[in-house]
Amino acid sequence: MHNYRIRTARFQITISFFSSLLLFAVLQIYFWFEPSANALFISALVFFSSFVIQFLLEANALTKDYRLLIDQLDAVDLFVKTLSTGKLSARMRTEEGGPIGQVAQSLNELADKIDTQVKSLQRLVDENVQMNARIKNEAVTEERQRLARDLHDAVSQQLFALSMLASAAEKTVHTHPDLAAENIADVSDIARKAQGEMRALLLHLRPVRLNNEALDKGLERLIQELDGKTMIRFEASIEPVPGLSKGVENHLFRLSQEALSNALRHSEATRVVLSLHEKDNLVTLTIFDNGRGFNPKREKVASYGLKTMKERAEEIGGHFLLTTHEGEGTSVNIRVPIHREAEKS
């Protein structure tokens, strides 16, 4: 942009110089036929005045054009950033015309295509929900059986450890009370972890669909069931979001289950906050815990689960964002565009 201004300024100086030089030549020709003692002075003065006036006028026009171009480019940049945040309903004004107007028109057409693809994607999810309802019921049953086996396997080692520690404490409670106290403390710690593991796995045994229940009601019931049954304090800020398709609601409910299950199993948190709200035709789901956090690049199991959640969010045209640092907790943020016109049709 700086080079553009320099080249344009040079061009304007050149135009002003040659036009003033032409006026100087015309005056010299005039004074050839009408001699005057001050002919050269007058011609030079007219040349200089013409050059300065033209240069100032052109520079002023150039400054206005430059500022207009900067404003237009800023508008294009803001529009692109708005689209990248997931607000696909935004559009640019195209009254300016010219190259920037053509770029704005092309960006609007691109936004229309992306918006249409998201609508088609959500419509496809809804059709799949309706077409595969019976198949999904069978899959849910099979998944529950698998999770029941996982529940048994996950807790069996902890129960065995509890049994061994309890037996050791019983034998040493009179002879070595300090050692028995350590064993009892280990029993308490393992029992607490086993309880969290069981509740997290039982959370997966819940239905993965809402059926005829609204998303906000389902989330409120889920939080109420978890609150008070663990050492974790659950908080909820849930707003009704009308107009969501069943496929989108089911996916968001499942994502909430997975995020809460991860918090129960891995975070060691004392506080979990779930929020659901709508703004600018975007539904935003956020699950935050104040646990130990983690490094996704190091913990491959966690990375795989988060990848699955990201893919599930993208299936409904959503945007998945994870924020976590070791010792600073974890936040999962999911934003999905709302297309109520598709629901009406």
C-alpha positions as CSV (number, residue, x, y, z in Angstrom):
1,M,0.0,0.0,0.0
2,H,2.9,2.4,0.8
3,N,4.4,1.7,-2.7
4,Y,1.1,2.3,-4.3
5,R,0.9,5.8,-2.7
6,I,4.4,6.6,-3.8
7,R,3.7,5.5,-7.4
8,T,0.5,7.5,-7.5
9,A,2.2,10.6,-6.1
10,R,4.9,10.4,-8.7
11,F,2.3,10.1,-11.4
12,Q,0.4,13.1,-10.2
13,I,3.6,15.2,-10.0
14,T,4.4,14.2,-13.6
15,I,0.9,15.1,-14.9
16,S,1.0,18.5,-13.0
17,F,4.5,19.3,-14.3
18,F,3.8,18.6,-18.0
19,S,0.4,20.3,-18.0
20,S,2.0,23.4,-16.4
21,L,4.9,23.2,-18.9
22,L,2.3,23.1,-21.7
23,L,0.7,26.3,-20.3
24,F,4.2,27.9,-20.0
25,A,4.8,27.1,-23.7
26,V,1.5,28.6,-24.7
27,L,2.3,31.8,-22.9
28,Q,5.7,32.0,-24.5
29,I,4.1,31.7,-27.9
30,Y,1.7,34.4,-27.0
31,F,4.5,36.7,-25.9
32,W,6.3,36.0,-29.1
33,F,3.6,37.8,-30.9
34,E,2.9,40.3,-28.1
35,P,6.4,41.1,-26.7
36,S,6.6,42.2,-23.1
37,A,9.5,43.0,-20.8
38,N,8.2,40.7,-18.1
39,A,7.2,37.8,-20.4
40,L,9.6,35.3,-18.9
41,F,8.7,36.3,-15.4
42,I,5.0,36.1,-16.0
43,S,5.3,32.7,-17.8
44,A,7.4,31.3,-15.0
45,L,5.0,32.6,-12.3
46,V,2.0,31.1,-14.2
47,F,3.9,27.8,-14.6
48,F,4.8,27.6,-10.8
49,S,1.3,28.6,-9.7
50,S,-0.4,26.1,-12.1
51,F,1.9,23.4,-10.9
52,V,1.3,24.0,-7.2
53,I,-2.5,24.4,-7.6
54,Q,-2.8,21.2,-9.7
55,F,-0.5,19.2,-7.3
56,L,-2.5,20.3,-4.3
57,L,-5.8,19.4,-5.9
58,E,-4.6,16.1,-7.1
59,A,-3.0,15.3,-3.7
60,N,-6.3,16.1,-2.0
61,A,-8.2,13.9,-4.4
62,L,-5.6,11.2,-3.9
63,T,-5.9,11.3,-0.1
64,K,-9.6,11.0,-0.3
65,D,-9.3,8.0,-2.7
66,Y,-6.7,6.4,-0.5
67,R,-8.9,6.8,2.7
68,L,-11.9,5.4,0.8
69,L,-9.8,2.4,-0.3
70,I,-8.5,1.8,3.2
71,D,-12.1,1.9,4.6
72,Q,-13.3,-0.5,1.9
73,L,-10.4,-2.9,2.6
74,D,-11.1,-2.7,6.3
75,A,-14.8,-3.6,5.6
76,V,-13.7,-6.6,3.6
77,D,-11.3,-7.7,6.3
78,L,-14.0,-7.4,9.0
79,F,-16.5,-9.3,6.9
80,V,-14.0,-12.2,6.4
81,K,-13.3,-12.3,10.1
82,T,-17.1,-12.3,10.8
83,L,-17.6,-15.3,8.5
84,S,-14.7,-17.1,10.2
85,T,-16.4,-16.8,13.5
86,G,-19.4,-18.7,12.2
87,K,-21.9,-15.9,11.5
88,L,-22.8,-16.9,8.0
89,S,-25.8,-14.6,7.8
90,A,-23.6,-11.5,7.5
91,R,-23.4,-9.8,4.1
92,M,-21.4,-6.8,2.7
93,R,-22.9,-3.8,1.1
94,T,-22.2,-3.6,-2.7
95,E,-23.2,-0.1,-3.6
96,E,-19.6,1.2,-4.0
97,G,-19.0,-0.5,-7.3
98,G,-15.6,-0.8,-8.9
99,P,-13.1,-3.6,-8.0
100,I,-13.9,-3.5,-4.3
101,G,-17.6,-3.8,-5.1
102,Q,-16.9,-6.8,-7.3
103,V,-14.8,-8.4,-4.4
104,A,-17.7,-7.7,-2.0
105,Q,-20.2,-9.3,-4.4
106,S,-17.9,-12.4,-4.8
107,L,-17.6,-12.7,-1.0
108,N,-21.4,-12.4,-0.6
109,E,-21.8,-15.2,-3.2
110,L,-19.2,-17.3,-1.3
111,A,-21.1,-16.7,2.0
112,D,-24.3,-17.7,0.3
113,K,-22.8,-21.0,-0.9
114,I,-21.3,-21.8,2.5
115,D,-24.6,-20.9,4.2
116,T,-26.5,-23.2,1.8
117,Q,-24.0,-26.0,2.4
118,V,-24.5,-25.7,6.2
119,K,-28.3,-25.7,5.7
120,S,-28.0,-28.8,3.6
121,L,-25.7,-30.4,6.1
122,Q,-28.1,-29.8,9.0
123,R,-31.0,-31.0,6.8
124,L,-29.1,-34.2,6.1
125,V,-28.5,-34.7,9.8
126,D,-32.3,-34.4,10.4
127,E,-33.1,-36.8,7.6
128,N,-30.6,-39.3,9.0
129,V,-32.2,-39.0,12.4
130,Q,-35.6,-39.8,11.0
131,M,-34.5,-42.5,8.6
132,N,-32.3,-44.4,11.0
133,A,-34.4,-44.1,14.2
134,R,-34.9,-47.8,14.5
135,I,-31.2,-48.6,13.7
136,K,-30.1,-46.0,16.3
137,N,-32.3,-47.7,19.0
138,E,-30.5,-51.0,18.3
139,A,-27.1,-49.2,18.4
140,V,-28.0,-47.6,21.7
141,T,-28.8,-50.9,23.2
142,E,-25.6,-52.4,21.9
143,E,-23.6,-49.4,23.2
144,R,-25.2,-49.7,26.6
145,Q,-24.1,-53.3,26.8
146,R,-20.6,-52.4,25.8
147,L,-20.4,-49.6,28.3
148,A,-21.7,-52.0,31.0
149,R,-18.7,-54.3,30.2
150,D,-16.4,-51.3,30.3
151,L,-17.9,-50.2,33.6
152,H,-17.1,-53.6,35.1
153,D,-13.6,-53.7,33.7
154,A,-12.8,-50.1,34.7
155,V,-13.8,-50.6,38.3
156,S,-12.7,-54.1,38.9
157,Q,-9.1,-53.3,39.5
158,Q,-10.0,-50.5,41.8
159,L,-12.3,-52.8,43.8
160,F,-9.5,-55.3,44.0
161,A,-7.1,-52.6,45.3
162,L,-9.8,-51.5,47.8
163,S,-10.2,-55.1,49.0
164,M,-6.4,-55.6,49.5
165,L,-5.9,-52.2,51.3
166,A,-8.9,-52.8,53.5
167,S,-7.6,-56.3,54.4
168,A,-4.1,-54.9,55.2
169,A,-5.6,-52.1,57.3
170,E,-7.7,-54.6,59.3
171,K,-4.6,-56.7,60.0
172,T,-2.4,-53.8,61.1
173,V,-5.0,-51.6,62.9
174,H,-3.8,-52.8,66.3
175,T,-0.1,-53.5,65.7
176,H,0.8,-50.7,63.3
177,P,-1.9,-48.0,63.5
178,D,0.1,-45.5,61.4
179,L,0.3,-47.9,58.5
180,A,-3.4,-48.8,58.9
181,A,-4.2,-45.1,58.7
182,E,-2.3,-44.8,55.5
183,N,-4.1,-47.7,54.0
184,I,-7.5,-46.3,55.0
185,A,-6.5,-43.0,53.4
186,D,-5.6,-44.9,50.2
187,V,-9.0,-46.7,50.4
188,S,-10.8,-43.3,50.6
189,D,-8.9,-41.9,47.6
190,I,-9.4,-45.0,45.4
191,A,-13.1,-45.1,46.4
192,R,-13.5,-41.5,45.4
193,K,-11.9,-42.1,42.0
194,A,-13.9,-45.2,41.4
195,Q,-17.1,-43.3,42.2
196,G,-16.1,-40.6,39.6
197,E,-15.3,-43.3,37.0
198,M,-18.6,-45.1,37.6
199,R,-20.7,-41.9,37.3
200,A,-18.8,-40.9,34.1
201,L,-19.5,-44.3,32.6
202,L,-23.1,-44.3,33.8
203,L,-23.5,-40.9,32.1
204,H,-22.8,-42.6,28.8
205,L,-25.6,-45.1,29.5
206,R,-28.1,-42.3,29.3
207,P,-30.1,-42.0,26.0
208,V,-28.1,-40.2,23.4
209,R,-31.2,-38.5,22.0
210,L,-33.7,-36.1,23.5
211,N,-36.7,-37.7,21.7
212,N,-39.5,-35.1,22.2
213,E,-37.7,-33.1,25.0
214,A,-36.2,-29.7,24.3
215,L,-32.5,-29.3,24.5
216,D,-32.6,-26.8,27.4
217,K,-34.9,-29.1,29.4
218,G,-32.7,-32.1,28.8
219,L,-29.6,-30.2,29.9
220,E,-31.3,-28.9,33.0
221,R,-32.4,-32.4,34.0
222,L,-28.9,-33.7,33.3
223,I,-27.2,-31.1,35.5
224,Q,-29.8,-31.7,38.3
225,E,-29.1,-35.4,38.3
226,L,-25.3,-34.9,38.5
227,D,-25.4,-32.1,41.1
228,G,-25.3,-33.4,44.7
229,K,-24.2,-36.9,43.7
230,T,-20.5,-36.1,43.3
231,M,-18.0,-33.9,45.1
232,I,-18.2,-31.5,42.1
233,R,-20.4,-28.4,42.3
234,F,-22.4,-28.0,39.0
235,E,-23.6,-24.6,37.8
236,A,-25.9,-24.0,34.8
237,S,-26.9,-21.0,32.8
238,I,-29.3,-22.4,30.2
239,E,-31.6,-20.4,27.9
240,P,-34.3,-21.9,25.6
241,V,-33.2,-21.8,22.0
242,P,-36.3,-22.2,19.8
243,G,-36.0,-23.2,16.2
244,L,-33.2,-25.8,16.5
245,S,-33.7,-28.9,14.5
246,K,-33.9,-32.3,16.2
247,G,-30.6,-33.4,14.7
248,V,-28.7,-30.3,16.0
249,E,-30.3,-30.7,19.5
250,N,-29.3,-34.4,19.7
251,H,-25.7,-33.6,18.7
252,L,-25.4,-30.8,21.2
253,F,-26.9,-33.0,23.9
254,R,-24.4,-35.7,23.1
255,L,-21.5,-33.3,23.1
256,S,-22.6,-32.1,26.5
257,Q,-22.6,-35.6,27.8
258,E,-19.1,-36.3,26.5
259,A,-17.7,-33.0,27.9
260,L,-19.3,-33.6,31.3
261,S,-18.1,-37.3,31.3
262,N,-14.5,-36.1,30.6
263,A,-14.7,-33.6,33.4
264,L,-15.9,-36.3,35.8
265,R,-13.3,-38.9,34.8
266,H,-10.2,-36.8,34.2
267,S,-10.4,-33.2,35.4
268,E,-10.3,-33.6,39.3
269,A,-12.3,-30.5,39.3
270,T,-14.4,-29.1,42.1
271,R,-16.6,-26.9,39.9
272,V,-18.2,-27.4,36.5
273,V,-20.2,-24.7,34.6
274,L,-22.4,-25.4,31.7
275,S,-24.0,-22.6,29.6
276,L,-26.3,-22.5,26.6
277,H,-27.4,-19.3,24.9
278,E,-28.2,-17.8,21.5
279,K,-26.8,-14.6,20.0
280,D,-26.8,-13.3,16.4
281,N,-28.3,-16.6,15.0
282,L,-25.6,-18.7,16.7
283,V,-26.3,-21.2,19.5
284,T,-23.3,-21.4,21.9
285,L,-22.7,-24.3,24.2
286,T,-19.9,-24.0,26.8
287,I,-18.6,-26.5,29.4
288,F,-15.9,-25.2,31.8
289,D,-14.2,-27.0,34.7
290,N,-11.6,-25.7,37.1
291,G,-9.7,-28.9,37.2
292,R,-6.0,-29.8,36.5
293,G,-6.2,-29.2,32.7
294,F,-3.9,-31.1,30.4
295,N,-1.7,-30.9,27.3
296,P,-3.7,-32.4,24.3
297,K,-0.4,-33.1,22.5
298,R,0.8,-35.3,25.3
299,E,-2.3,-37.1,26.3
300,K,-3.3,-39.1,23.2
301,V,-6.4,-40.6,24.8
302,A,-7.8,-37.2,25.5
303,S,-6.8,-36.0,22.1
304,Y,-8.7,-38.8,20.5
305,G,-11.9,-38.0,22.5
306,L,-11.6,-34.3,21.6
307,K,-11.1,-35.2,18.0
308,T,-14.4,-37.2,18.1
309,M,-16.2,-34.2,19.7
310,K,-14.8,-31.8,17.0
311,E,-16.0,-34.1,14.2
312,R,-19.4,-34.4,15.9
313,A,-19.6,-30.5,16.0
314,E,-18.6,-30.2,12.4
315,E,-21.3,-32.6,11.3
316,I,-23.9,-29.9,12.1
317,G,-21.8,-27.1,10.6
318,G,-20.5,-26.0,14.0
319,H,-17.2,-24.6,15.3
320,F,-15.4,-26.5,18.1
321,L,-12.8,-24.7,20.4
322,L,-10.9,-26.2,23.2
323,T,-9.0,-24.0,25.8
324,T,-6.9,-25.8,28.4
325,H,-3.6,-25.4,30.3
326,E,-2.1,-27.6,32.9
327,G,-3.3,-26.6,36.3
328,E,-5.7,-24.0,34.9
329,G,-8.8,-26.0,34.0
330,T,-10.5,-26.8,30.7
331,S,-13.1,-25.0,28.6
332,V,-15.0,-26.5,25.6
333,N,-16.9,-24.0,23.4
334,I,-19.2,-25.1,20.6
335,R,-21.0,-22.6,18.2
336,V,-23.6,-23.7,15.6
337,P,-25.5,-21.5,13.1
338,I,-29.3,-21.5,13.5
339,H,-31.4,-21.8,10.3
340,R,-35.0,-21.4,11.4
341,E,-36.2,-21.0,7.8
342,A,-35.2,-24.6,7.1
343,E,-37.2,-25.7,10.2
344,K,-40.3,-23.8,8.9
345,S,-40.1,-25.4,5.5
